Amino acid sequence: MFGVSSLVRQCDGVSRRTILQAGGLGLFGLSLPSLLRAEAASKSGSKPMNCILLFTAGGMSNIDTFDMKPDAPVEYRGEFAPISSNVPGTQVCEHLPRMAQAMDKVCMIKSIVHGESGDHTAAMHYMLTGYPQRPDPTGQPIGSTIYPAFGSVIAKELGWRNNLPPNVLIGGKMSYVGAGYLSSKYDPLPIKSDPNAKDFSVEDVSIPNEVGFDRTMRRRRMLDRLDGWQRQVESAMKSPNANATAGGAVLDRSEFYRQAFDLITSPTAKKAFDLQSEPDAVRDRYGRTREGQATLLARRLVESGVRFVTVGFNGWDTHVKNFISLKQPLLPTLDQAWSALLEDLSQRGMLDSTLVICAGEFGRTPGVNGGAGRDHYAPCNAVGFSGAGTAMGHTVGKTDSKCASVVGQNNSTLDYAATIYRLLGIDDSQEYRTEDGRPVLINAGGKPMAGVIG
């Protein structure tokens, strides 16, 4: 059995269950058909890049990981020591030994700057869409546009493949991971259950026990009988007096339900979510943690046809006990999962066609606070890009001696977004339309970051 939480809250406060049920409760006892409307955006014949985004929700400390300052005063440099990596001249934290041997597969970017150090939700909007956002203290925006996250743009541009949704979110406590002003059909399919649990399952990707296969097949036959009625409706819609909008909705519904049937009976979907089929050695390599197994699941999904997978790594908001939290469990968990993913993709010949990003909403302050922690800090960050034509083994940008500001090349989050879209083959000069018909560019003026694309 497979389990997906249907209670994930989107940035507008509406639950995914509400959104999906609004499209009509399942002919198959499911809430999938509304989500399946995303298939209408599919573009055939293209072979685009894929993307796995490892998002360190809360904000990873750059100065304690990939931008260490061992010569700075102790109140800046902190408790950890750097170690050499497999790239000459590149050092990483001593608690990232596996990533130290994988830096030849990473383009480490230190030039990204944005202006939101105070609020997680606003900072996430910067780093998940490229655009600024100004929400109120409750996290709900006032009179401003919510832009689509990268995965939602990919969903709109590239659509479904192999009966699998284009955009999937695995865990994580993140805001603005949805489609924003685009239709909710481009929201990610959320997987909230723990992939490391023995009873891991994903609802809505198999036939519910209470429905059963035989009952599902009867409903499929009912759908076939309704096709005759639909053809009559289609003929009626050709009348000059017909309501074309209403007719279009009726005509689409059958296809969406048919796709729901295809998904819940799809061997490809069942196989993609079946972590139990992975050898124990592979599962161990990723780490027997929620994040480790979620990262392995992301690889399986991309391999099967999903185009964009976001994996949430929680707990990085280290205002207190920063070094204790990083030492265990944060850094070992990320070290194992991220390095395993890069190694696995490389061995499978998938790294050339898969962009791997490791990013958070901001970095942490260069100075250690009174609680032995570090606070939010957007002027400096460390973001890793791998695969898909990136200049792996290189570092782009640098910071000053205390990791307080970027020196030289300085990039906005729109530049960051432009780089992602360029690597994934998306024309970000296109205009979309908001719900009220206002034209909005996918990316307003961002340019790919110099030195990132190989």
N, C-alpha and C positions, 0 to 999 in steps of 0.2 A: 504493500500500500504506500501511497505517496501523499504528503501533507503540506499545504501552503496556507499560511495564516491569511484569513480574509478580513482582518481587523486592523490592518496597517493604516494609519492616518496620513493623509496627504497634506500638503502645505496649506490647503484651504480649509482644513479641519474636517473634511468629509471622509468617512471611512471607505476603504476599497470595497467592502461588502456592499455599501450603499451604491457606489458607482456601478459595480457590476450588476447588481440586481435591477438597477434602473433600466438596463437594456432588455429586461425580460427574464424571469427566473427560469432555470434550466429545463428545457425539454428533456434533458437527460438527468435531471436532478442536480444540476450544477449551476455555478454562477459564471461559467466561462464565456458564453457567447458574446457578451459585451466586450470583453477583452479581445476576443477574436476578430473584432472589427479591424484590428490593426493589419490583418492580412490583406486588406484592400489596398494597402500602401506598397505591397510587394512589387519590386522591379526585377523582372527576369533577365537572365543572361549575364549578369555582372558577377564578378568574383572579388568582393571587397575584402579589406582587412577586417579583423576582429579586434576587440579590446577587452581587457580585464583590468578593472580599476580596483586597487587595494586602497581603501580609504581609512586613514587613521583618525577616526572621529574623536574630536577633542583637541587635536593639534599636537603633532609629534615635536619633541624638542630637537631642533636641528643642531644646536650647539653640543648636544650630548650624543649625537649619532653620526651624522655625515658631514658636519662642518665644525669639527672640534678645534678648540683654541688652547693647546697645551701650554703656551707661553703667556697666556693671560693670567691676571691675578686669580687666586683661588675662588673668590666670590663670583667670578665669571665662568672660569673653566669647569668648575664643579668637581665631582669625585672620580669620574671615569678617566681612563687612559686610552689613547689611541693605539691601534695596531696597524701594521702595513697590510695592504691588500694585494691582489694579484695584478694590479695596475701600478706601475712604478710612480711614486710620488703621491699616491692617493691613500689616505688613511681613513679608517672608520673606527667606531667604538669597539672596545675590547669585548663587549657583550654581543657583538654581531660577527662571530667568527666565520659562520657559513657565508654571509654576505661579503665578507672580506675576500673570499675565494670566488665570488661571482661578480665582482665589480667590472670585469671585462665585458659583462653583458648589461651594463647600466650606463646610461647617460645621466649624470647627476647635475641637476639644474639648481643654481643658487641665486638666480637673477630675478625671480618672480616677486613682485611687491604689490600689495593692495592696501587699502586704507581702513580696514575694519578689524581692529584688535579687540574691540569691546564685546562683540556679540557673536556667539557661535552660529546662529541661524543666518545672519547677514553674511558672515564670512564663508559659510558653506555655499551660499548663492554665488559668491565670487568664484569659488573653486570648483563648483559643479556645473556652472553654466557659462562662466567667463564674465558675466555682467554684474554690476553692483546692485545691491538691494538694500532698502531701508525699512525693515519691519519695525513694528511697535514692540514694547517689552514682552508681549505675550507670543511673539513670533508670527503674528499675522500682519501682512503688509497693508499700509494705508495709502490708497491712491497711487500705487506704483505697479509696474508690470512685473509679473513673475515669469521669468524666462524658462524655456525648456532645458532640462539637464542634457548633458552630452548623449546619454543613452537614448533619450526620447527623440533627439534629432536623428540619431542613427536609425531608430525604429521607423520614423517617418520617411526617411530617405531610402532605406533599403528593405524594410518589411520582413515578413516571415520567411523561414527557410526550413525545409524538412519537417513540417508540421510543428515547429518549435517557435515560440515567441522571440522577437529580436532583442528584447531588453529584459534582463532579470536582475533582481536585487536580492542578495543573500545576507540577511541579518543587518546589524548596524543601527546606530541611533543617529539618523541623519535627516536634515530638512532639505527641501528643494531637490529631491531626487526624481521628481515627477515631470510631467509634460508642460507644466505652467500654462501659458495661454493657448497651447495646442490642445487638441481633444484628449480626454483621459484615455482614449484607446492607445495612446503612445506611452502611458505610464508603464513602469517596469512590473513584471510579475514578481510579487514579493514572496520570498521563502523565509519564514520566521522560525521554523523549527530548527533544532540543533543538528547539523549533519554528523556530529560526533556521537549523538545518542544512539543507543542500541536499537531503539524503536523509531529511528528517523524515518519520516514519511512526508510525502508532499501531496496534500489534498488537491483536488481539481486537475490532477494529471492521470487519474485512473478512475474507474467506475466505483462509486461508493458502495459499500457492502449492503446498505439498506435499499439500493436500487437493483444491483445485480446485473449480470450480463444478459440474461434472457429478457428481463424487463427493458433493458436498454435497447436490445434488438427490436423489441416490439415497438418502442418509441421511434426507432429509426424507420420501421415500416410505415408508421403513422406519418412520419415526415415525407416519405415517398408518396403517400396518398395525397398529402397536402400539395405536392408539386403540381398535380393536375389543376387544383384550385388556383394555385399561383399563376399558372399559364393563362388562366382565364382573366385574372387580375391584370396581368401584363398586357393582354390584348385590350382590356378596358382602358388601360393607361394611355393607349395610343389615341384615345378620343381627345378632340380639341378641348373639351371641358373638364378633363381629368385633372386631379391635383397631383402634379408631378412629384412634389416633395414627399407627400404622404405615400404615393405609390412607390417611390424609390426606397423608402424605409421598409415597406412590406416586401418588396422584391429582394432586398438584401438579407432579410432575416433568415430565410431558409438556408442561404449559403453559409451564414455565420454559425447556425446550429450544426450544419453538416461538418464544418471545420471543427466544431467542438467534439463531435463524434470522432472525427479522424484523430484528434489529439489524444483523447482518453483511450483510444484503442491502438495508438501508434506504437509499434515496437521500438522505433527510434527514441521517442520520448521516454518510454519505460526504461530503456537501456541507459539513456543519458543520466537519469536520476538514480540509477542503481549503484550506489557506492560500494555495496557489499561485493560486487563483482571485481573490484580492484584488489590486486594482491596485497597481503598484509604488509609486505616490504614497502610498497608505494605509499600506503596509508601512513605507515610509521614515518616515512621520510618527510611527509608534509606536517606531521605532528598530530597526535591524538588530542586535538583541541577543537573547539568550535571553529575558530578562525582557520586552523590548518585544514580541516576537512571541508570547510566552505571553499577554500582556495582550490583544493583538489576537485570539488564539484564544479567550480567555475571552469577549470580546464576541460572537464568532461562535457560540459554544456557547449562551450565554444567548439570543441571537436565535433559535436553532433549537429551544430547548425545555429546555435544562439550567437548573435552578433556582438552584444555588449553585456558584460556581467560586472556588476559592482559588488564587491565583498566588503562588508563593514567590519573594521577592527575597532572595538570599543575600549574606553578607559584611558585615553591619552590626555585628558584634561588634568594635568598633574600640578595643581596649585600647591599641594602639600605632598611631602614625602616623594618628591619627584624621582630621586635616585633609587629608593626602595622599590617603587612601582616599576621603573624601567628595568631594573635588574631582574625582577621576577614579579609578574609574568610577561610584561609587555615586549621587551626586546627579544627574549628567547623565542616567543611565539611568532613574532614577525620574521625574525631571522630564519627560522626553520621553514615557514610557509613560503615566504618570498623566494628564497634561494631554491627551494624544491621546485617551485613553479617555473623559474627560469631554466633550471636544469632539465626538467621534464619536457617543456616546450621545445627546447633545443634538441634533445634526443629524438623527439617525435617529428622533427622537421617542421614544427608549427611556429617557431619564433619569428621567422621572416614574415609571417602573415598575421601575427598577433601583437598588438601594441599592449604592453604591460605598463601601467602607471601606478606608482605608489605616492600618494599625496594625502595631506590633511587640509583643514581649513586655514591654518596659519602655523607659524612656528611658535617658539616660546621665548620669553625674555632672556637677554644675555646675562642679567644679574639674578642670583639666587635670592629668593625672598626669605622672610623670617620663619616660614614654615617648612624650610628646606625644599621649597618647590619653585617652579617657574610659571609665570603668568602668560596670558595670550600676547602674541607679538607678530603682527602682520608685516612689518618692514623687512623681515628676513624669513626665509623658508628653505626647505630642501625637498625637492621633488625628483623622483627617479622615473626615467623613461627607458623602456627596453623594446627591442624588436621592431618589426614593421618599417625598417629603413632608418632607425635612429642611429646617431653616432655613438654607439656603445663604446665604453672604455674611456670616455672623455668627461670632463667637467665643464659646464657652461656657467659663467659668472663667478663672482667671488664677493666675500664680505670683508669688513675691516677686522682689526686685530681682536676685537671683543665681540664680534658677530652682532654688532648693533645696527649696521646699515650696509646696503649693497654698494660695492665700489665698481665703477665702470658700467658695463652693460646692465641695463635696467629694463625689465619686461613687465607689462601689465598682465592681468588675468585674461584680457581679450587676446593678447599675444599668445598666451598659454593655450587658449581655446583654438586660436587659428592654427597652432601647431598640431593639435590633436586632429582637427578636421582635415588638414592637409595630409597627415599620415594615414588617415582612414579613407581618403579619397572623396571627401565631401566638399562640394562647392559652397563655401560659407558666405559668398556674396549674394546668395539668393534671398529673396524676400518672402517671409511668411505673413499671415494675416492673423491679427488678434480676433477675439470673439466679436468685437464691435467693428471689425473690418479694417482696422488700422494697419498699414504695412510696417513690418519690423524686419530688419536684417538679421540673418542668423548670427552674424558677427559684425559689429559696427566699428570697423577700422583697425582691428587687430591684425598684426603681421606675424608670420611664423618666426619663432625665436631663432636668432642667428646661432649656428653651431650645433643645433639639436638634430637636424635632419642630415643624415650622412650622404 
